[in-house]
Amino acid sequence: MDTLIAKCKSAKKPLVVAGCVPQGSRDLKELEGVSIVGVQQIDRVVEVVEETLKGHEVRLLHRKKLPALDLPKVRRNKFVEILPINVGCLGACTYCKTKHARGHLGSYTVESLVGRVRTVIADGVKEVWLSSEDTGAYGRDIGVNLPILLNAIVAELPPDGSTMLRIGMTNPPFILEHLKEIAEVLRHPCVYSFLHVPVQSGSDAVLSAMNREYTLSDFRTVVDTLIKLVPGMQIATDIICGFPGETDEDFNQTVNLIKEYKFPQVHISQFYPRPGTPAARMKKVPSAVVKKRSRELTSVFEAFTPYLGMEGRVERIWITEIAADGIHLVGHTKGYVQVLVPSTGNMLGTSALVKITSVGRWSVFGEVIKILNQVDDKIASNRRISSQVGQGKCSSCSCQNEPCACSNEPDPSACGLECCEGKITLEEGQVSWIDRFAEDINSQNVIGWLLRKRKNQLKGVENDIALGSKKKQEWVGGNTGEWGVVDKALLGGMLVSFLIIVALLIHIGFRTLSTI
């Protein structure tokens, strides 16, 4: 920040600095002579910019009610909506300056957040990221909790899985009492099985000095429970190296924790004293030691190969951005593993089946087998007539063993005939179609694939007749006694090819006789 401010000042550029730093450290020398906007004045940013361009210095740091969720904005990524669910937190970490800027917990209402989700889905957003200083603390100031919010949001997500939800960072203390409910949401096919849970240190002594309000055992409970209850669960964490008072033994406990769980993502930072925080007054660990510990932990972490077993697997991904190389597109699996696929056609904002071709340290590479959106749209349209999802939303029921339309993983959101009293959706049919397609592609047998496709179409129609579904019969091309359009076209092509070959053979025969 200091570098950017100096650069703008030297270039005589009008400058506005916004966010936590000016709110929490308004008297910094670097902020002299520039306009500043606090964390709760974002709705006045246009006014501040206009006045700054006129040569005026504006300072808006007054705290007020929560900013509106529907302020006009241009998304950095048009497919991703970053949705704050609350500001501030209930913690008092000794190293943290954010609390000084953002203050105590302030949560948006469930109704306002659900309304915003509806709006952005209608805008074409494909991922909703819930953001917060501590997601787990949501609602404690307004009499609700995180599971209530998550279930309300999930109910608004399209049943075809075209829009995914990513839950933001949560500290261990406030999620402990809701672990089973959170796990149930993370299993939902429209929610990424991914969570960022900072541990900061593997030593209880250091955690106490940080005033983190949990023990290493609490953190283990969170991680172990989620890994046990959520198939394919991925957890990211944070580590601060060289916190004041950290001994070699404390650091070794941290290293052992990271080695034990082999987290696919670990954000490693060196302790830096924030002015005005209690930790800034504590006795510091020598800088050389801090840097050495950071390098050691980074080496341990980078030696992991978290995606080694993925090669050859078929995964569903959601594609939302262009990779830094400009050649690949970036998608994510249900577990939020980054998948790079060749950029062919207009695949941004789509969901696709891919086969993983190779794995790297930070991401995997895949080839697209099938873009699912077109098929999903048809199925979603059919599903709207189902009484089970009369509002066109993902729903939940008591059945725990049926696959859902949005994923190949078993999930409680999908239900069969027995547990929903005959209220049939097409979710099971969609998943079985995706599974069969993946298996057929993996077989690499084109003729066999065509024959199996014909057989599976007939079988699918038979199943639908048993369930009384007429629309899906139309989708695959008629009843069991008729040939579909694809079949007729294939047969016609084969007949034309045969006639051309016969004509060529006759022509060659006549030329041979003429020569003789």
PELIN-V897791 format. One record per residue. N is the residue number from 1. RES is the residue in one letter. PSI is psi in whole degrees, -180 to 180 (NA if undefined). Layout:
n:N res:RES psi:PSI
n:N res:RES psi:PSI
//
This chain:
n:1 res:M psi:-44
n:2 res:D psi:-41
n:3 res:T psi:-45
n:4 res:L psi:-41
n:5 res:I psi:-46
n:6 res:A psi:-40
n:7 res:K psi:-45
n:8 res:C psi:-41
n:9 res:K psi:-44
n:10 res:S psi:-28
n:11 res:A psi:4
n:12 res:K psi:37
n:13 res:K psi:138
n:14 res:P psi:140
n:15 res:L psi:134
n:16 res:V psi:126
n:17 res:V psi:127
n:18 res:A psi:158
n:19 res:G psi:-155
n:20 res:C psi:-38
n:21 res:V psi:-52
n:22 res:P psi:-31
n:23 res:Q psi:-42
n:24 res:G psi:-20
n:25 res:S psi:59
n:26 res:R psi:-20
n:27 res:D psi:10
n:28 res:L psi:138
n:29 res:K psi:-35
n:30 res:E psi:-21
n:31 res:L psi:2
n:32 res:E psi:133
n:33 res:G psi:6
n:34 res:V psi:157
n:35 res:S psi:143
n:36 res:I psi:147
n:37 res:V psi:128
n:38 res:G psi:-180
n:39 res:V psi:-21
n:40 res:Q psi:20
n:41 res:Q psi:21
n:42 res:I psi:-26
n:43 res:D psi:-9
n:44 res:R psi:16
n:45 res:V psi:-36
n:46 res:V psi:-44
n:47 res:E psi:-43
n:48 res:V psi:-44
n:49 res:V psi:-45
n:50 res:E psi:-43
n:51 res:E psi:-36
n:52 res:T psi:-39
n:53 res:L psi:-25
n:54 res:K psi:-2
n:55 res:G psi:6
n:56 res:H psi:149
n:57 res:E psi:120
n:58 res:V psi:138
n:59 res:R psi:111
n:60 res:L psi:102
n:61 res:L psi:4
n:62 res:H psi:136
n:63 res:R psi:142
n:64 res:K psi:-162
n:65 res:K psi:170
n:66 res:L psi:138
n:67 res:P psi:150
n:68 res:A psi:146
n:69 res:L psi:-19
n:70 res:D psi:29
n:71 res:L psi:144
n:72 res:P psi:140
n:73 res:K psi:161
n:74 res:V psi:119
n:75 res:R psi:139
n:76 res:R psi:-39
n:77 res:N psi:115
n:78 res:K psi:-14
n:79 res:F psi:-4
n:80 res:V psi:125
n:81 res:E psi:120
n:82 res:I psi:113
n:83 res:L psi:109
n:84 res:P psi:130
n:85 res:I psi:-19
n:86 res:N psi:167
n:87 res:V psi:159
n:88 res:G psi:-174
n:89 res:C psi:177
n:90 res:L psi:-1
n:91 res:G psi:175
n:92 res:A psi:53
n:93 res:C psi:138
n:94 res:T psi:-17
n:95 res:Y psi:-6
n:96 res:C psi:130
n:97 res:K psi:-17
n:98 res:T psi:-38
n:99 res:K psi:-35
n:100 res:H psi:-36
n:101 res:A psi:-45
n:102 res:R psi:-16
n:103 res:G psi:-157
n:104 res:H psi:167
n:105 res:L psi:134
n:106 res:G psi:113
n:107 res:S psi:141
n:108 res:Y psi:153
n:109 res:T psi:155
n:110 res:V psi:-43
n:111 res:E psi:-42
n:112 res:S psi:-38
n:113 res:L psi:-43
n:114 res:V psi:-40
n:115 res:G psi:-40
n:116 res:R psi:-40
n:117 res:V psi:-45
n:118 res:R psi:-45
n:119 res:T psi:-47
n:120 res:V psi:-31
n:121 res:I psi:-41
n:122 res:A psi:-27
n:123 res:D psi:-8
n:124 res:G psi:12
n:125 res:V psi:140
n:126 res:K psi:-13
n:127 res:E psi:135
n:128 res:V psi:118
n:129 res:W psi:119
n:130 res:L psi:126
n:131 res:S psi:151
n:132 res:S psi:154
n:133 res:E psi:-28
n:134 res:D psi:96
n:135 res:T psi:-40
n:136 res:G psi:-24
n:137 res:A psi:-4
n:138 res:Y psi:136
n:139 res:G psi:-7
n:140 res:R psi:-19
n:141 res:D psi:-11
n:142 res:I psi:13
n:143 res:G psi:19
n:144 res:V psi:-176
n:145 res:N psi:175
n:146 res:L psi:-46
n:147 res:P psi:-37
n:148 res:I psi:-45
n:149 res:L psi:-48
n:150 res:L psi:-42
n:151 res:N psi:-36
n:152 res:A psi:-38
n:153 res:I psi:-44
n:154 res:V psi:-35
n:155 res:A psi:-17
n:156 res:E psi:-11
n:157 res:L psi:141
n:158 res:P psi:138
n:159 res:P psi:-12
n:160 res:D psi:0
n:161 res:G psi:18
n:162 res:S psi:-20
n:163 res:T psi:127
n:164 res:M psi:154
n:165 res:L psi:133
n:166 res:R psi:124
n:167 res:I psi:138
n:168 res:G psi:-175
n:169 res:M psi:139
n:170 res:T psi:135
n:171 res:N psi:154
n:172 res:P psi:-39
n:173 res:P psi:-46
n:174 res:F psi:-4
n:175 res:I psi:-16
n:176 res:L psi:-42
n:177 res:E psi:-6
n:178 res:H psi:21
n:179 res:L psi:-45
n:180 res:K psi:-40
n:181 res:E psi:-40
n:182 res:I psi:-41
n:183 res:A psi:-39
n:184 res:E psi:-40
n:185 res:V psi:-43
n:186 res:L psi:-25
n:187 res:R psi:-18
n:188 res:H psi:137
n:189 res:P psi:-17
n:190 res:C psi:13
n:191 res:V psi:130
n:192 res:Y psi:135
n:193 res:S psi:66
n:194 res:F psi:140
n:195 res:L psi:140
n:196 res:H psi:112
n:197 res:V psi:97
n:198 res:P psi:133
n:199 res:V psi:-34
n:200 res:Q psi:-36
n:201 res:S psi:151
n:202 res:G psi:9
n:203 res:S psi:128
n:204 res:D psi:-33
n:205 res:A psi:-43
n:206 res:V psi:-41
n:207 res:L psi:-37
n:208 res:S psi:-42
n:209 res:A psi:-30
n:210 res:M psi:-14
n:211 res:N psi:47
n:212 res:R psi:-14
n:213 res:E psi:28
n:214 res:Y psi:165
n:215 res:T psi:171
n:216 res:L psi:-35
n:217 res:S psi:-39
n:218 res:D psi:-45
n:219 res:F psi:-44
n:220 res:R psi:-39
n:221 res:T psi:-44
n:222 res:V psi:-52
n:223 res:V psi:-48
n:224 res:D psi:-41
n:225 res:T psi:-45
n:226 res:L psi:-41
n:227 res:I psi:-36
n:228 res:K psi:-40
n:229 res:L psi:-18
n:230 res:V psi:110
n:231 res:P psi:134
n:232 res:G psi:20
n:233 res:M psi:134
n:234 res:Q psi:132
n:235 res:I psi:132
n:236 res:A psi:153
n:237 res:T psi:172
n:238 res:D psi:149
n:239 res:I psi:135
n:240 res:I psi:118
n:241 res:C psi:138
n:242 res:G psi:31
n:243 res:F psi:144
n:244 res:P psi:129
n:245 res:G psi:-6
n:246 res:E psi:122
n:247 res:T psi:173
n:248 res:D psi:-39
n:249 res:E psi:-41
n:250 res:D psi:-46
n:251 res:F psi:-40
n:252 res:N psi:-36
n:253 res:Q psi:-36
n:254 res:T psi:-46
n:255 res:V psi:-44
n:256 res:N psi:-36
n:257 res:L psi:-46
n:258 res:I psi:-40
n:259 res:K psi:-38
n:260 res:E psi:-46
n:261 res:Y psi:-19
n:262 res:K psi:54
n:263 res:F psi:136
n:264 res:P psi:-25
n:265 res:Q psi:125
n:266 res:V psi:122
n:267 res:H psi:111
n:268 res:I psi:126
n:269 res:S psi:158
n:270 res:Q psi:141
n:271 res:F psi:133
n:272 res:Y psi:126
n:273 res:P psi:117
n:274 res:R psi:127
n:275 res:P psi:135
n:276 res:G psi:-4
n:277 res:T psi:153
n:278 res:P psi:-36
n:279 res:A psi:-25
n:280 res:A psi:-20
n:281 res:R psi:-3
n:282 res:M psi:158
n:283 res:K psi:125
n:284 res:K psi:151
n:285 res:V psi:138
n:286 res:P psi:140
n:287 res:S psi:-39
n:288 res:A psi:-38
n:289 res:V psi:-42
n:290 res:V psi:-46
n:291 res:K psi:-40
n:292 res:K psi:-44
n:293 res:R psi:-40
n:294 res:S psi:-45
n:295 res:R psi:-42
n:296 res:E psi:-47
n:297 res:L psi:-37
n:298 res:T psi:-41
n:299 res:S psi:-41
n:300 res:V psi:-48
n:301 res:F psi:-43
n:302 res:E psi:-13
n:303 res:A psi:-12
n:304 res:F psi:153
n:305 res:T psi:74
n:306 res:P psi:-19
n:307 res:Y psi:17
n:308 res:L psi:-38
n:309 res:G psi:5
n:310 res:M psi:-19
n:311 res:E psi:132
n:312 res:G psi:-14
n:313 res:R psi:153
n:314 res:V psi:125
n:315 res:E psi:150
n:316 res:R psi:134
n:317 res:I psi:162
n:318 res:W psi:120
n:319 res:I psi:122
n:320 res:T psi:-8
n:321 res:E psi:167
n:322 res:I psi:136
n:323 res:A psi:163
n:324 res:A psi:-28
n:325 res:D psi:-9
n:326 res:G psi:-1
n:327 res:I psi:-35
n:328 res:H psi:160
n:329 res:L psi:153
n:330 res:V psi:125
n:331 res:G psi:169
n:332 res:H psi:144
n:333 res:T psi:177
n:334 res:K psi:-35
n:335 res:G psi:10
n:336 res:Y psi:29
n:337 res:V psi:132
n:338 res:Q psi:127
n:339 res:V psi:127
n:340 res:L psi:126
n:341 res:V psi:150
n:342 res:P psi:141
n:343 res:S psi:100
n:344 res:T psi:123
n:345 res:G psi:-169
n:346 res:N psi:82
n:347 res:M psi:-7
n:348 res:L psi:134
n:349 res:G psi:11
n:350 res:T psi:169
n:351 res:S psi:144
n:352 res:A psi:155
n:353 res:L psi:131
n:354 res:V psi:153
n:355 res:K psi:125
n:356 res:I psi:121
n:357 res:T psi:-28
n:358 res:S psi:161
n:359 res:V psi:145
n:360 res:G psi:-172
n:361 res:R psi:-38
n:362 res:W psi:-16
n:363 res:S psi:175
n:364 res:V psi:161
n:365 res:F psi:145
n:366 res:G psi:165
n:367 res:E psi:138
n:368 res:V psi:128
n:369 res:I psi:-44
n:370 res:K psi:131
n:371 res:I psi:127
n:372 res:L psi:-15
n:373 res:N psi:-43
n:374 res:Q psi:-46
n:375 res:V psi:-42
n:376 res:D psi:-38
n:377 res:D psi:-41
n:378 res:K psi:-43
n:379 res:I psi:-38
n:380 res:A psi:-39
n:381 res:S psi:-44
n:382 res:N psi:-37
n:383 res:R psi:-23
n:384 res:R psi:-23
n:385 res:I psi:-7
n:386 res:S psi:136
n:387 res:S psi:-21
n:388 res:Q psi:-34
n:389 res:V psi:56
n:390 res:G psi:-23
n:391 res:Q psi:6
n:392 res:G psi:35
n:393 res:K psi:158
n:394 res:C psi:141
n:395 res:S psi:171
n:396 res:S psi:148
n:397 res:C psi:-174
n:398 res:S psi:-12
n:399 res:C psi:128
n:400 res:Q psi:-3
n:401 res:N psi:2
n:402 res:E psi:143
n:403 res:P psi:150
n:404 res:C psi:161
n:405 res:A psi:-27
n:406 res:C psi:-4
n:407 res:S psi:162
n:408 res:N psi:1
n:409 res:E psi:144
n:410 res:P psi:140
n:411 res:D psi:144
n:412 res:P psi:-8
n:413 res:S psi:-16
n:414 res:A psi:148
n:415 res:C psi:156
n:416 res:G psi:-171
n:417 res:L psi:-39
n:418 res:E psi:-41
n:419 res:C psi:-3
n:420 res:C psi:20
n:421 res:E psi:43
n:422 res:G psi:4
n:423 res:K psi:92
n:424 res:I psi:135
n:425 res:T psi:174
n:426 res:L psi:14
n:427 res:E psi:-44
n:428 res:E psi:-41
n:429 res:G psi:-37
n:430 res:Q psi:-46
n:431 res:V psi:-43
n:432 res:S psi:-34
n:433 res:W psi:-45
n:434 res:I psi:-44
n:435 res:D psi:-46
n:436 res:R psi:-39
n:437 res:F psi:-46
n:438 res:A psi:-44
n:439 res:E psi:-42
n:440 res:D psi:-41
n:441 res:I psi:-42
n:442 res:N psi:-27
n:443 res:S psi:-20
n:444 res:Q psi:32
n:445 res:N psi:102
n:446 res:V psi:-46
n:447 res:I psi:-44
n:448 res:G psi:-37
n:449 res:W psi:-43
n:450 res:L psi:-44
n:451 res:L psi:-43
n:452 res:R psi:-36
n:453 res:K psi:-45
n:454 res:R psi:-45
n:455 res:K psi:-42
n:456 res:N psi:-33
n:457 res:Q psi:-47
n:458 res:L psi:-42
n:459 res:K psi:-40
n:460 res:G psi:-39
n:461 res:V psi:-41
n:462 res:E psi:-42
n:463 res:N psi:-40
n:464 res:D psi:-36
n:465 res:I psi:-40
n:466 res:A psi:-31
n:467 res:L psi:-1
n:468 res:G psi:25
n:469 res:S psi:111
n:470 res:K psi:-31
n:471 res:K psi:-38
n:472 res:K psi:-26
n:473 res:Q psi:-43
n:474 res:E psi:-36
n:475 res:W psi:-42
n:476 res:V psi:-1
n:477 res:G psi:31
n:478 res:G psi:-165
n:479 res:N psi:179
n:480 res:T psi:-16
n:481 res:G psi:3
n:482 res:E psi:155
n:483 res:W psi:138
n:484 res:G psi:175
n:485 res:V psi:-43
n:486 res:V psi:-42
n:487 res:D psi:-44
n:488 res:K psi:-42
n:489 res:A psi:-41
n:490 res:L psi:-45
n:491 res:L psi:-41
n:492 res:G psi:-41
n:493 res:G psi:-42
n:494 res:M psi:-39
n:495 res:L psi:-44
n:496 res:V psi:-44
n:497 res:S psi:-41
n:498 res:F psi:-43
n:499 res:L psi:-39
n:500 res:I psi:-42
n:501 res:I psi:-43
n:502 res:V psi:-43
n:503 res:A psi:-41
n:504 res:L psi:-41
n:505 res:L psi:-41
n:506 res:I psi:-42
n:507 res:H psi:-44
n:508 res:I psi:-38
n:509 res:G psi:-45
n:510 res:F psi:-41
n:511 res:R psi:-37
n:512 res:T psi:-43
n:513 res:L psi:-39
n:514 res:S psi:-39
n:515 res:T psi:-42
n:516 res:I psi:NA
//
